[in-house]
Amino acid sequence: MNEKLRRRQLGALLGAALVLLGMTPGCAPSLEGNKPRDARRAVPKDFSAASGVQSTVEDSIAQQTWAKFFDDPNLRKLIESAVANNQELNVKLQEIIIAQTEVSARQGDYLPKVNAGAGVGMEKAGRYTRNGTVDAANGLSDPVGNFTFGLMGSWEVDVWSKLRNAAKSADYRYLASIEGRNFFVTQLVAEIARSYYELIGLDRRIEILERNIATQTDALEVVKAEKEAARVTQLAVQRFEAEVLKNRSRRFDLEQARVQAENRINFLVGRYPQQVTRDPAQLDAMVPESVPLGVPSRLLENRPDVKQAELQLEASKLDVAATKAAFYPSLTIDAGVGYEAFNVEHLVTTPESIFYNTAGHLVMPLLNRRGIEAAYRSANARQIQAVFSFERTLLEAFTDVANQLAALSNLRKAVELQSQQVAILDESVEASGILFQAARADYMEVLLTRRDSLDAQMELLETKKRLRTAVVNVYQALGGGWRSQK
């Protein structure tokens, strides 16, 4: 009789399962009007059309570590300290740990859950109830105790890979968080290099200004002597004196900018304000004539932000699959085994006090599925967002490289022309002084020539600094700076 009953129960369960499985096709809502699509990954074959610079199939400089790319030992030391101590970078590291724990949690969802437990209870049944009559007939004490301990387990059978997809999605997001940290490292390395060149540029600007102040002071003494000889008026003396005072005042602006640049570097390195060791001669170091660019398709593996967007896209696809599986039947198996007795003396009596149970549950949502539909449509919309985000990131990366390559090319030409300008103005300053003393040039010609020379020297220095930072920007745009120095 019991065997027939079990067969009937099993048949009923299988029948219900077949009914639910028969209802499965088409149970997810249509996404018409907001259909998902694959991301476009194609990029131009080279950078020449956008920047005028011909790219090659050589390995990109982005594959060089920052320790190899930067030859200044002072700059390398600063970057090394920043990678170890920068507070925001360490925050990114904690985000990676958080994402890693999420992966472990998701992986645990599709494994059986087993708990050990023990319990003590007491029940007082009414005398004229079924339980009370049975207890009295068997001479049980009133109230009746209940002592138990054992193992209880539950397992959701991942029929539709809902839980595995969720775990894989968490894994992709963990990898994306690593790429997010790598992208921040590229920004940090480049920002320190730019700030370093800004600092030594300010050193050089102050040095040039001091030389010009000294020269102008000497010229002021000459003009005063000329006034004593009645060859110029007091106006000439005043104009030269005002020029000297203006440049002395300008020096304090540069000093303040130098303090701020130095403290910016200290902040990035993660330390309190202190003197930054640097080599101002680095601003005159030769810039390589050609930079190995690689091909644009290498941006997909070199740029951490592109890789991060790609991993987030893959995670969003799995999120859609996981939420879609919520419309399908879910199978859960519960089981338990242990000891149970009404008297603690009989608790471990074997086999009389042993209990075990097992049950399966097949559940499928039928009514009021709006919450599941909303989650499904939201996951689909986020997946489409991730597609656009990936495409935008890839486009931005390519455009960034093109812009920086064009800047590098144009700044090289500007440095060459401005160097010629400075050389010519240096000669004109010397010539104007000789002509002024020979009374063949007036003081305004001398004054304006010296002013133009100073401005040209400052502009040349600024362009040299921009040229150095342009090389850094190309390195960053190609995806360099995050690889370990080891």
C-alpha positions in Angstrom: 0.0 0.0 0.0 2.8 2.4 0.9 4.6 1.5 -2.3 1.5 2.4 -4.3 1.1 5.7 -2.5 4.7 6.6 -3.2 4.3 5.8 -6.8 1.2 7.9 -7.0 3.0 10.8 -5.3 5.9 10.5 -7.7 3.6 10.4 -10.7 1.8 13.5 -9.5 5.1 15.3 -9.0 6.3 14.3 -12.5 2.9 15.3 -14.0 3.1 18.7 -12.3 6.7 19.1 -13.6 5.6 18.3 -17.1 2.8 20.8 -17.0 5.2 23.5 -15.7 7.8 22.6 -18.3 5.1 22.7 -21.0 4.3 26.3 -19.9 7.9 27.4 -20.0 8.3 28.3 -23.7 7.3 31.9 -24.3 6.8 32.7 -20.7 9.4 35.6 -20.7 7.9 38.9 -22.0 8.9 40.3 -25.4 11.6 43.0 -25.6 10.2 44.5 -28.8 11.0 48.1 -28.9 14.2 47.8 -26.9 15.9 44.8 -28.3 19.5 44.0 -27.2 22.3 44.1 -29.8 26.0 43.3 -30.0 28.5 46.1 -29.5 30.4 47.4 -32.5 34.1 46.6 -32.0 35.6 47.7 -35.4 38.1 50.5 -35.4 40.0 52.2 -38.2 43.1 50.3 -39.4 45.5 53.1 -38.3 45.6 56.5 -36.8 46.9 58.4 -39.8 43.5 59.6 -41.1 42.6 61.2 -37.8 46.0 62.5 -36.7 48.2 62.7 -39.8 50.6 60.3 -38.1 51.2 57.0 -39.7 50.8 54.0 -37.3 52.7 50.8 -37.8 52.3 47.2 -36.8 55.1 47.5 -34.2 54.4 46.8 -30.6 52.9 49.8 -28.9 54.8 51.8 -26.3 51.8 51.1 -24.1 53.3 47.6 -23.5 56.3 49.2 -21.8 56.2 49.4 -18.0 56.3 52.9 -16.6 59.8 52.2 -15.1 61.1 51.5 -18.6 59.3 54.4 -20.2 60.5 57.1 -17.9 64.3 57.5 -17.7 64.3 60.1 -14.9 65.2 58.3 -11.6 63.5 61.1 -9.6 60.2 60.7 -11.5 60.4 56.9 -11.3 60.8 57.2 -7.5 57.8 59.5 -7.2 55.6 57.1 -9.3 56.7 54.1 -7.2 55.8 55.9 -4.0 52.4 56.9 -5.5 51.5 53.4 -6.6 52.2 52.2 -3.0 50.7 55.1 -1.0 48.1 57.0 -3.0 44.9 56.9 -0.9 42.5 56.8 -3.9 44.4 53.9 -5.4 44.1 52.0 -2.2 40.4 52.7 -2.2 40.3 51.0 -5.6 42.1 48.0 -4.1 39.3 47.7 -1.5 36.7 47.8 -4.2 38.5 44.8 -5.9 38.3 42.9 -2.6 34.6 43.7 -2.3 34.0 42.4 -5.8 36.0 39.3 -5.1 33.9 38.5 -2.0 30.8 39.0 -4.2 32.1 36.3 -6.5 32.5 33.9 -3.6 29.0 34.6 -2.4 27.5 34.0 -5.8 29.4 30.8 -6.2 28.0 29.6 -2.9 24.4 30.1 -4.1 24.4 27.2 -6.5 26.1 24.8 -4.0 24.1 22.7 -1.5 23.6 24.5 1.8 24.0 22.2 4.9 23.4 23.3 8.4 24.0 21.6 11.7 21.4 22.3 14.4 20.1 21.3 17.8 16.8 22.1 19.5 14.9 21.7 22.7 11.1 22.1 22.9 8.1 21.3 24.9 4.4 20.8 23.9 1.3 20.7 26.0 -1.5 19.2 23.9 -5.2 19.4 25.0 -6.5 16.3 26.7 -9.3 15.8 24.2 -7.3 16.5 21.1 -5.8 13.8 18.9 -2.3 14.4 20.1 -3.4 14.6 23.7 -5.3 11.3 23.5 -2.4 9.5 21.9 0.1 10.9 24.5 -2.2 9.8 27.4 -2.7 6.3 25.8 1.1 5.9 25.6 1.7 7.1 29.2 3.8 10.1 28.1 4.4 12.9 30.5 2.4 16.1 30.2 3.8 18.3 28.7 5.8 16.3 26.2 9.4 17.3 25.6 11.1 17.3 22.2 14.9 17.1 21.8 16.6 17.0 18.5 19.9 17.5 16.7 21.1 16.7 13.2 21.9 18.0 9.8 19.6 20.0 7.5 20.3 20.7 3.8 18.8 22.6 1.0 19.8 22.7 -2.7 18.3 24.7 -5.5 19.0 22.7 -8.6 20.3 25.2 -11.2 18.3 23.8 -14.1 18.4 27.1 -16.2 21.9 28.2 -15.1 20.4 31.2 -13.3 22.7 30.9 -10.3 25.8 30.1 -12.4 25.1 33.1 -14.7 24.8 35.3 -11.7 28.2 34.0 -10.4 29.8 34.5 -13.8 28.5 38.0 -13.9 30.0 38.7 -10.5 33.3 37.3 -11.8 33.3 39.6 -14.8 32.6 42.5 -12.5 35.5 41.5 -10.3 37.7 41.5 -13.3 36.3 44.8 -14.4 37.1 46.3 -11.0 40.8 45.2 -11.5 40.7 47.0 -14.9 39.2 50.0 -13.2 42.2 50.1 -10.8 44.6 49.6 -13.7 42.9 52.6 -15.5 43.3 54.7 -12.4 47.0 53.7 -12.3 47.5 55.0 -15.9 45.9 58.2 -14.9 47.9 58.5 -11.7 51.2 57.8 -13.5 50.5 60.3 -16.2 49.3 62.9 -13.8 52.5 62.6 -11.7 54.6 62.9 -14.8 52.7 65.9 -16.1 52.9 67.6 -12.6 56.6 66.8 -12.5 57.3 68.5 -15.9 55.1 71.4 -14.8 57.2 71.8 -11.7 60.6 71.7 -13.5 59.1 74.0 -16.1 58.3 76.5 -13.3 61.9 76.2 -12.0 63.2 77.1 -15.5 60.7 80.0 -15.9 61.9 81.5 -12.6 65.5 81.0 -13.6 64.9 82.8 -17.0 63.0 85.5 -15.2 65.8 86.1 -12.7 68.3 86.4 -15.5 66.1 88.9 -17.3 65.6 90.9 -14.1 69.4 91.0 -13.7 69.8 92.1 -17.3 67.1 94.7 -17.1 68.6 96.0 -13.8 71.9 96.5 -15.6 70.0 98.2 -18.5 68.3 100.5 -16.0 71.7 101.6 -14.7 72.7 102.4 -18.3 69.6 104.4 -18.8 70.2 106.4 -15.6 73.7 107.1 -16.8 72.3 108.3 -20.2 69.9 110.5 -18.3 72.8 112.1 -16.4 74.4 112.8 -19.7 71.1 114.4 -20.9 70.7 111.9 -23.7 67.3 110.5 -22.4 64.6 111.9 -20.2 63.3 110.8 -16.8 60.5 109.0 -18.7 63.0 106.5 -20.1 64.3 105.8 -16.6 60.7 105.4 -15.2 59.7 103.0 -18.0 62.8 100.8 -17.4 62.3 100.9 -13.7 58.6 99.9 -14.1 59.6 97.0 -16.3 62.0 95.7 -13.6 59.3 96.0 -10.9 56.8 94.2 -13.1 59.1 91.3 -13.6 60.0 91.1 -9.9 56.3 91.0 -9.1 55.8 88.3 -11.7 58.3 86.2 -10.0 56.1 85.8 -6.9 53.2 84.5 -9.1 55.6 81.9 -10.4 56.8 81.0 -6.9 53.2 80.4 -5.8 52.5 78.2 -8.8 55.7 76.3 -8.0 54.5 75.7 -4.4 51.1 74.4 -5.6 52.7 72.2 -8.3 55.1 70.7 -5.7 52.2 70.1 -3.2 50.1 68.6 -6.0 52.8 65.9 -6.5 53.1 65.3 -2.7 49.3 64.8 -2.6 49.4 62.3 -5.4 52.2 60.5 -3.7 50.2 60.3 -0.5 52.4 62.4 1.7 52.4 65.8 3.4 54.0 68.8 1.7 57.8 68.6 1.4 60.5 69.3 -1.2 60.3 67.3 -4.4 63.6 66.2 -5.8 63.8 66.9 -9.5 66.1 67.5 -12.4 65.2 70.7 -14.4 67.5 69.6 -17.3 64.9 66.9 -18.1 62.8 69.5 -19.9 65.6 69.8 -22.5 65.9 66.0 -22.9 65.5 64.7 -26.5 62.0 63.7 -27.4 62.0 60.5 -29.6 61.4 61.3 -33.3 59.0 58.3 -33.6 56.7 56.6 -31.1 55.7 53.0 -31.6 51.9 53.1 -31.8 50.9 49.6 -32.7 47.5 49.3 -34.5 44.2 50.7 -33.1 42.8 47.3 -32.5 45.5 46.9 -29.7 43.5 49.5 -27.7 41.1 46.6 -26.8 43.9 44.9 -24.9 46.0 47.9 -23.8 43.5 50.4 -22.6 42.1 49.3 -19.1 39.0 51.5 -19.5 38.1 49.7 -22.7 38.7 46.3 -21.1 36.6 47.4 -18.1 33.7 48.4 -20.3 34.0 45.2 -22.2 33.9 43.1 -19.1 30.9 45.1 -17.7 29.2 44.4 -21.0 29.7 40.6 -20.7 28.4 40.8 -17.1 25.3 42.7 -18.1 24.5 39.9 -20.7 24.7 37.3 -18.0 22.5 39.4 -15.8 19.8 39.4 -18.5 20.0 35.6 -18.8 19.8 35.2 -15.0 16.7 37.4 -14.6 15.1 35.7 -17.6 15.5 32.3 -15.8 13.3 33.6 -13.0 10.3 33.0 -15.3 11.1 29.3 -15.5 10.3 26.6 -12.9 12.8 26.3 -10.1 13.6 23.0 -8.4 14.6 22.9 -4.7 15.5 19.8 -2.7 15.3 19.8 1.1 16.6 17.0 3.3 17.4 16.4 6.9 18.9 13.6 9.1 19.5 13.4 12.8 18.2 12.3 16.2 14.9 13.2 17.8 13.2 12.0 21.0 10.7 13.2 23.6 13.1 12.2 26.4 16.8 13.2 26.5 17.6 9.7 27.7 16.5 8.2 24.4 18.0 11.0 22.2 20.8 8.9 20.8 19.1 5.6 20.8 19.8 3.9 17.5 17.9 3.3 15.3 14.7 4.2 17.2 15.5 7.9 17.6 16.9 8.5 14.1 14.9 10.6 11.7 15.4 11.6 8.1 13.3 13.4 5.5 13.6 14.6 2.0 11.3 16.7 -0.2 11.4 18.3 -3.6 9.7 21.6 -4.6 9.0 22.6 -8.2 7.9 26.2 -8.3 7.0 28.5 -11.2 5.5 32.0 -11.0 2.1 32.3 -12.6 0.3 35.4 -11.3 1.6 38.9 -10.4 4.8 38.6 -12.3 5.3 42.3 -12.7 8.3 42.4 -10.3 10.1 39.7 -12.3 9.2 41.4 -15.6 10.4 44.7 -14.3 13.7 43.2 -13.3 14.0 41.5 -16.7 13.4 44.7 -18.6 15.7 46.7 -16.3 18.5 44.1 -16.8 18.0 44.3 -20.6 18.1 48.1 -20.5 21.3 48.0 -18.5 22.8 45.6 -21.0 22.0 48.0 -23.8 23.5 50.8 -21.7 26.6 48.7 -21.4 26.8 48.3 -25.2 26.6 52.1 -25.7 29.1 52.6 -22.9 31.6 50.2 -24.4 31.3 51.8 -27.9 31.7 55.3 -26.4 34.7 54.2 -24.4 36.3 52.7 -27.5 35.6 55.7 -29.6 36.9 58.0 -26.9 40.1 56.0 -26.6 40.7 56.2 -30.4 39.9 59.9 -30.5 42.2 60.5 -27.5 45.1 58.8 -29.3 44.5 60.8 -32.5 44.3 64.1 -30.6 47.5 63.4 -28.7 49.4 62.2 -31.8 48.4 65.4 -33.6 49.5 67.5 -30.6 52.9 65.7 -30.5 53.5 66.4 -34.1 52.4 70.0 -34.0 54.4 70.8 -30.8 57.6 69.4 -32.4 57.2 71.9 -35.2 56.4 74.7 -32.8 59.5 74.1 -30.7 61.7 74.3 -33.8 60.2 77.6 -34.9 60.2 79.2 -31.4 63.8 78.2 -30.9 64.7 80.1 -34.0 62.6 83.1 -32.7 64.4 83.1 -29.4 67.8 83.0 -31.1 66.9 85.9 -33.3 65.5 88.0 -30.4 68.6 87.2 -28.3 70.7 88.8 -31.1 68.3 91.7 -31.3 68.6 92.4 -27.6 72.3 92.7 -27.9 72.0 94.8 -31.0 69.5 97.1 -29.5 71.8 97.8 -26.5 74.7 98.7 -28.8 72.5 100.9 -30.9 71.0 102.6 -27.9 74.4 103.5 -26.5 75.4 104.8 -29.9 72.3 106.9 -30.0 70.9 105.1 -33.0 67.9 103.5 -31.2 65.6 105.0 -28.7 64.8 103.5 -25.3 61.4 102.1 -26.4 63.1 99.9 -29.0 65.4 98.5 -26.3 62.5 98.0 -23.9 60.2 96.3 -26.3 63.0 94.1 -27.7 63.9 92.9 -24.2 60.2 92.3 -23.4 59.7 90.3 -26.6 62.8 88.3 -25.9 61.5 87.4 -22.4 58.1 86.5 -23.7 59.6 84.3 -26.5 61.8 82.5 -24.0 58.8 81.8 -21.7 56.7 80.6 -24.7 59.5 78.3 -25.8 59.8 76.9 -22.3 56.1 76.4 -22.1 56.0 74.6 -25.5 58.9 72.3 -24.5 56.9 71.4 -21.3 53.8 70.7 -23.4 55.9 68.6 -25.8 57.2 66.5 -22.9 53.7 66.1 -21.5 52.4 65.3 -25.0 54.7 62.2 -25.0 53.2 61.2 -21.7 49.7 61.8 -23.0 50.3 59.6 -26.0 51.7 56.9 -23.7 48.6 57.2 -21.5 46.2 57.3 -24.5 47.6 54.1 -25.9 47.0 52.4 -22.6 50.5 52.6 -21.0 51.3 53.0 -17.3 49.4 50.2 -15.6 51.7 47.3 -16.2 53.9 46.3 -13.3 57.5 47.3 -13.3 58.6 43.8 -12.6 
